[in-house]
Amino acid sequence: MGRGMQHLAEWDAGGTAREPLILVANHSSWWDAAMPFLISFTLRRHDAYAIMEHRHLDRFRFFSRAGTFSIVRENPRQALRSLQYGADLLRGSSRVLWIYPQGVIVPNDARPIVGYPGAAHLAQMLGGCMVAAVAFRYELCRHELPVAYVSVAPPQRVLANGRNGTRAAHAQIMAMLSNEIEQLREAVISEKTEDFRAMLHGKGSVNDWWDRVRGK
């Protein structure tokens, strides 16, 4: 179930965007790695890429065939090279790049929400860019199988100018992501999900089958 997908329409193939977009998302499940493919390739028509930890991409190499490249956060020099590659990839284009600032899987309700400043460094390298926060949440609720909820915030321009520009940009990006995570959490736990739309229908749960048997 998703909302805010219209915010990504400018970056569709043939869209009006004339600059790149960085999508920053929370990381609470293995399925987070698959969500960009559903959103950017199935629901939208993006020229999309993603950054993944080197050790994970080395394990799941099939992700590299769909535009995922690696970063080694423990090695600053190698991490800088990866970010420079990402900046070169985005510069002068309308491409989309997915980043998970948390870097590792963190329980969805763990607080505070902290992350690495990779997206802020990219904004600095690009001289500013558009960034949108994407929140994921997976819930069983009244179903046997989980429901994936996705909420996309309107893109904002992020600048990283001046002596403390990267630090300020990182704070802005993390505030954007934290806000979207909280809004999604509130919508799900209060069951106010009427503005969400089905993105993909999977296998039905037992409760769905039983309702069909009962003719409801």
Protein Blocks (a to p, Z undefined) as FASTA:
>chain_A
ZZhklmmmmmpghiabfbdcddddddfbfklmmmmmmmmmmmmccdddddddfklmmmmm
mlmmnopacddfklmklmmmmmmmmmmmmgopabdcdddfkopacdfkbccddddfklmm
mmmmnopaadddddddddfklafbdcdddddddddddddedjklmmmmmmmmmmmmmmmm
mmmmmmmmnopaklpccfbdcdddfklmmmmmnoZZ
